[in-house]
């Protein structure tokens, strides 16, 4: 478990989320909230401490917690290595 804030990406798949609120209720860094649409969303992703609670306890598998990789573009495609 990393305690370095700002190095984690929290992805919530709204089509899968049923809005139970477990993730928001138990997030120690208050990264997640349930929005007006009843779905979870990452509102303070930069505060994530990578505890993994939300991902492991989501009954709908609607949350993915991954490291922010500087070798990837914003569209999530790998950056080619030099000479490729």
C-alpha positions, 0 to 999 in steps of 0.5 A: 500500500502506497502512502504517496498521494497524487500517484493513483488513478481512481476510475469509477464505471458509472454504468456498473455502479448501483450507488450503494455508497460503501466506497464513499462511506469507508474511504479514509481519504474521502476521495469518493462521493455519491453524486446527485445521480446516485453514482459514486465518483472520485472527487479528490483523486489526488488525496488517494492513499491507495488503500484499496478498500473501494476496489476490493469492497465494491459489490459491482466491481465498478471501481478500479484503482491503478498507479498513474504511470508517467509512461502513458498518454492521457488516452491510456496508450503506451508511449513508444520507446526511443527508436521505435 
